[in-house]
Amino acid sequence: MINAVGNRMTREIARQSKLADALERTQIQISTGLRMQRMSDDPVAARRVLTIGTTQASMTSWQANIKSATAQTAQADGVLKSVSDLLARANELTLSAASDTASPSDRATIAAELGALADEIDAFAATRDANGEPLFAAGDARVVRFDSDVAFAPVPSAATAFVVGGNSLSTSLRDAATAITAGDKPGMNAALTTITAAIGHVADQNAALGLSAGRLERIGESLSARGIEIADERQSIEETDLQTAIAELNAQDLTLSAAQAAFAKINRQTLFDLLT
């Protein structure tokens, strides 16, 4: 009989200990605002939180890439628009030089200005971005990742943007200057054709940059929307539902208090009471 009573008391003490532990966990959940204090609380949910955390870190990196690439495309767009203006000026000068009314002195002045324009275009081709890197890559265009399955070069390489038909834009202007200095009419006409092609080429490159900028904007908006969804999911997994937790805390406290009161009442019985 005494052993049976002792066993019941031991089981009751263990039960109350579990109730107290559960009550403490709920209190911690409420005070910290976090439902899970350790992975063992909910292994499946904990693994999901880790997966979400990895995705969020990647998305932060992708958003940074988008911000940098957006700035680069805007800078490249401005550079190519300036180059387009220089080419338009070169076309105007070459037309003037090809005129029968142009004197050797006029042509010499025009040739000198074309050389200066060529130098400016070379300087634009060597433009550097905010990080000090060449804006137009010397080799292949730099491919950047913007999502798990989206990667492309937002800015063309220098060879793509500043070379037409195997000749750089600046070389074309210098060739025009050489023809003008020599009074070479066929050479000047060929230069006009080349410069016209260069103007069209740069316009195409500007259009491609516009497409890149639009694509970056759409990717950024998609990432932002997904980021909100993922953050909401993580919050629903990690954070404590205060209303539910408080109700659970009150129920746990009531259960534990009742158990302790009953246990105390039973323990007030004497050994004689238990034996009879």
Secondary structure as a PSIPRED ss2 file (coil, helix, strand):
# PSIPRED VFORMAT (PSIPRED V4.0)

   1 M C   1.000  0.000  0.000
   2 I H   0.000  1.000  0.000
   3 N H   0.000  1.000  0.000
   4 A H   0.000  1.000  0.000
   5 V H   0.000  1.000  0.000
   6 G H   0.000  1.000  0.000
   7 N H   0.000  1.000  0.000
   8 R H   0.000  1.000  0.000
   9 M H   0.000  1.000  0.000
  10 T H   0.000  1.000  0.000
  11 R H   0.000  1.000  0.000
  12 E H   0.000  1.000  0.000
  13 I H   0.000  1.000  0.000
  14 A H   0.000  1.000  0.000
  15 R H   0.000  1.000  0.000
  16 Q H   0.000  1.000  0.000
  17 S H   0.000  1.000  0.000
  18 K H   0.000  1.000  0.000
  19 L H   0.000  1.000  0.000
  20 A H   0.000  1.000  0.000
  21 D H   0.000  1.000  0.000
  22 A H   0.000  1.000  0.000
  23 L H   0.000  1.000  0.000
  24 E H   0.000  1.000  0.000
  25 R H   0.000  1.000  0.000
  26 T H   0.000  1.000  0.000
  27 Q H   0.000  1.000  0.000
  28 I H   0.000  1.000  0.000
  29 Q H   0.000  1.000  0.000
  30 I H   0.000  1.000  0.000
  31 S H   0.000  1.000  0.000
  32 T H   0.000  1.000  0.000
  33 G C   1.000  0.000  0.000
  34 L E   0.000  0.000  1.000
  35 R C   1.000  0.000  0.000
  36 M C   1.000  0.000  0.000
  37 Q C   1.000  0.000  0.000
  38 R C   1.000  0.000  0.000
  39 M H   0.000  1.000  0.000
  40 S H   0.000  1.000  0.000
  41 D H   0.000  1.000  0.000
  42 D C   1.000  0.000  0.000
  43 P H   0.000  1.000  0.000
  44 V H   0.000  1.000  0.000
  45 A H   0.000  1.000  0.000
  46 A H   0.000  1.000  0.000
  47 R H   0.000  1.000  0.000
  48 R H   0.000  1.000  0.000
  49 V H   0.000  1.000  0.000
  50 L H   0.000  1.000  0.000
  51 T H   0.000  1.000  0.000
  52 I H   0.000  1.000  0.000
  53 G H   0.000  1.000  0.000
  54 T H   0.000  1.000  0.000
  55 T H   0.000  1.000  0.000
  56 Q H   0.000  1.000  0.000
  57 A H   0.000  1.000  0.000
  58 S H   0.000  1.000  0.000
  59 M H   0.000  1.000  0.000
  60 T H   0.000  1.000  0.000
  61 S H   0.000  1.000  0.000
  62 W H   0.000  1.000  0.000
  63 Q H   0.000  1.000  0.000
  64 A H   0.000  1.000  0.000
  65 N H   0.000  1.000  0.000
  66 I H   0.000  1.000  0.000
  67 K H   0.000  1.000  0.000
  68 S H   0.000  1.000  0.000
  69 A H   0.000  1.000  0.000
  70 T H   0.000  1.000  0.000
  71 A H   0.000  1.000  0.000
  72 Q H   0.000  1.000  0.000
  73 T H   0.000  1.000  0.000
  74 A H   0.000  1.000  0.000
  75 Q H   0.000  1.000  0.000
  76 A H   0.000  1.000  0.000
  77 D H   0.000  1.000  0.000
  78 G H   0.000  1.000  0.000
  79 V H   0.000  1.000  0.000
  80 L H   0.000  1.000  0.000
  81 K H   0.000  1.000  0.000
  82 S H   0.000  1.000  0.000
  83 V H   0.000  1.000  0.000
  84 S H   0.000  1.000  0.000
  85 D H   0.000  1.000  0.000
  86 L H   0.000  1.000  0.000
  87 L H   0.000  1.000  0.000
  88 A H   0.000  1.000  0.000
  89 R H   0.000  1.000  0.000
  90 A H   0.000  1.000  0.000
  91 N H   0.000  1.000  0.000
  92 E H   0.000  1.000  0.000
  93 L H   0.000  1.000  0.000
  94 T H   0.000  1.000  0.000
  95 L H   0.000  1.000  0.000
  96 S H   0.000  1.000  0.000
  97 A H   0.000  1.000  0.000
  98 A H   0.000  1.000  0.000
  99 S C   1.000  0.000  0.000
 100 D C   1.000  0.000  0.000
 101 T C   1.000  0.000  0.000
 102 A C   1.000  0.000  0.000
 103 S C   1.000  0.000  0.000
 104 P H   0.000  1.000  0.000
 105 S H   0.000  1.000  0.000
 106 D H   0.000  1.000  0.000
 107 R H   0.000  1.000  0.000
 108 A H   0.000  1.000  0.000
 109 T H   0.000  1.000  0.000
 110 I H   0.000  1.000  0.000
 111 A H   0.000  1.000  0.000
 112 A H   0.000  1.000  0.000
 113 E H   0.000  1.000  0.000
 114 L H   0.000  1.000  0.000
 115 G H   0.000  1.000  0.000
 116 A H   0.000  1.000  0.000
 117 L H   0.000  1.000  0.000
 118 A H   0.000  1.000  0.000
 119 D H   0.000  1.000  0.000
 120 E H   0.000  1.000  0.000
 121 I H   0.000  1.000  0.000
 122 D H   0.000  1.000  0.000
 123 A H   0.000  1.000  0.000
 124 F H   0.000  1.000  0.000
 125 A H   0.000  1.000  0.000
 126 A C   1.000  0.000  0.000
 127 T C   1.000  0.000  0.000
 128 R E   0.000  0.000  1.000
 129 D C   1.000  0.000  0.000
 130 A C   1.000  0.000  0.000
 131 N C   1.000  0.000  0.000
 132 G C   1.000  0.000  0.000
 133 E C   1.000  0.000  0.000
 134 P E   0.000  0.000  1.000
 135 L C   1.000  0.000  0.000
 136 F C   1.000  0.000  0.000
 137 A C   1.000  0.000  0.000
 138 A C   1.000  0.000  0.000
 139 G C   1.000  0.000  0.000
 140 D C   1.000  0.000  0.000
 141 A C   1.000  0.000  0.000
 142 R C   1.000  0.000  0.000
 143 V C   1.000  0.000  0.000
 144 V E   0.000  0.000  1.000
 145 R E   0.000  0.000  1.000
 146 F E   0.000  0.000  1.000
 147 D E   0.000  0.000  1.000
 148 S C   1.000  0.000  0.000
 149 D C   1.000  0.000  0.000
 150 V E   0.000  0.000  1.000
 151 A E   0.000  0.000  1.000
 152 F E   0.000  0.000  1.000
 153 A C   1.000  0.000  0.000
 154 P C   1.000  0.000  0.000
 155 V C   1.000  0.000  0.000
 156 P C   1.000  0.000  0.000
 157 S C   1.000  0.000  0.000
 158 A H   0.000  1.000  0.000
 159 A H   0.000  1.000  0.000
 160 T H   0.000  1.000  0.000
 161 A H   0.000  1.000  0.000
 162 F H   0.000  1.000  0.000
 163 V E   0.000  0.000  1.000
 164 V E   0.000  0.000  1.000
 165 G C   1.000  0.000  0.000
 166 G C   1.000  0.000  0.000
 167 N E   0.000  0.000  1.000
 168 S E   0.000  0.000  1.000
 169 L H   0.000  1.000  0.000
 170 S H   0.000  1.000  0.000
 171 T H   0.000  1.000  0.000
 172 S H   0.000  1.000  0.000
 173 L H   0.000  1.000  0.000
 174 R H   0.000  1.000  0.000
 175 D H   0.000  1.000  0.000
 176 A H   0.000  1.000  0.000
 177 A H   0.000  1.000  0.000
 178 T H   0.000  1.000  0.000
 179 A H   0.000  1.000  0.000
 180 I H   0.000  1.000  0.000
 181 T H   0.000  1.000  0.000
 182 A H   0.000  1.000  0.000
 183 G C   1.000  0.000  0.000
 184 D C   1.000  0.000  0.000
 185 K H   0.000  1.000  0.000
 186 P H   0.000  1.000  0.000
 187 G H   0.000  1.000  0.000
 188 M H   0.000  1.000  0.000
 189 N H   0.000  1.000  0.000
 190 A H   0.000  1.000  0.000
 191 A H   0.000  1.000  0.000
 192 L H   0.000  1.000  0.000
 193 T H   0.000  1.000  0.000
 194 T H   0.000  1.000  0.000
 195 I H   0.000  1.000  0.000
 196 T H   0.000  1.000  0.000
 197 A H   0.000  1.000  0.000
 198 A H   0.000  1.000  0.000
 199 I H   0.000  1.000  0.000
 200 G H   0.000  1.000  0.000
 201 H H   0.000  1.000  0.000
 202 V H   0.000  1.000  0.000
 203 A H   0.000  1.000  0.000
 204 D H   0.000  1.000  0.000
 205 Q H   0.000  1.000  0.000
 206 N H   0.000  1.000  0.000
 207 A H   0.000  1.000  0.000
 208 A H   0.000  1.000  0.000
 209 L H   0.000  1.000  0.000
 210 G H   0.000  1.000  0.000
 211 L H   0.000  1.000  0.000
 212 S H   0.000  1.000  0.000
 213 A H   0.000  1.000  0.000
 214 G H   0.000  1.000  0.000
 215 R H   0.000  1.000  0.000
 216 L H   0.000  1.000  0.000
 217 E H   0.000  1.000  0.000
 218 R H   0.000  1.000  0.000
 219 I H   0.000  1.000  0.000
 220 G H   0.000  1.000  0.000
 221 E H   0.000  1.000  0.000
 222 S H   0.000  1.000  0.000
 223 L H   0.000  1.000  0.000
 224 S H   0.000  1.000  0.000
 225 A H   0.000  1.000  0.000
 226 R H   0.000  1.000  0.000
 227 G H   0.000  1.000  0.000
 228 I H   0.000  1.000  0.000
 229 E H   0.000  1.000  0.000
 230 I H   0.000  1.000  0.000
 231 A H   0.000  1.000  0.000
 232 D H   0.000  1.000  0.000
 233 E H   0.000  1.000  0.000
 234 R H   0.000  1.000  0.000
 235 Q H   0.000  1.000  0.000
 236 S H   0.000  1.000  0.000
 237 I H   0.000  1.000  0.000
 238 E H   0.000  1.000  0.000
 239 E E   0.000  0.000  1.000
 240 T C   1.000  0.000  0.000
 241 D C   1.000  0.000  0.000
 242 L H   0.000  1.000  0.000
 243 Q H   0.000  1.000  0.000
 244 T H   0.000  1.000  0.000
 245 A H   0.000  1.000  0.000
 246 I H   0.000  1.000  0.000
 247 A H   0.000  1.000  0.000
 248 E H   0.000  1.000  0.000
 249 L H   0.000  1.000  0.000
 250 N H   0.000  1.000  0.000
 251 A H   0.000  1.000  0.000
 252 Q H   0.000  1.000  0.000
 253 D H   0.000  1.000  0.000
 254 L H   0.000  1.000  0.000
 255 T H   0.000  1.000  0.000
 256 L H   0.000  1.000  0.000
 257 S H   0.000  1.000  0.000
 258 A H   0.000  1.000  0.000
 259 A H   0.000  1.000  0.000
 260 Q H   0.000  1.000  0.000
 261 A H   0.000  1.000  0.000
 262 A H   0.000  1.000  0.000
 263 F H   0.000  1.000  0.000
 264 A H   0.000  1.000  0.000
 265 K H   0.000  1.000  0.000
 266 I H   0.000  1.000  0.000
 267 N H   0.000  1.000  0.000
 268 R C   1.000  0.000  0.000
 269 Q C   1.000  0.000  0.000
 270 T C   1.000  0.000  0.000
 271 L H   0.000  1.000  0.000
 272 F H   0.000  1.000  0.000
 273 D H   0.000  1.000  0.000
 274 L H   0.000  1.000  0.000
 275 L H   0.000  1.000  0.000
 276 T C   1.000  0.000  0.000
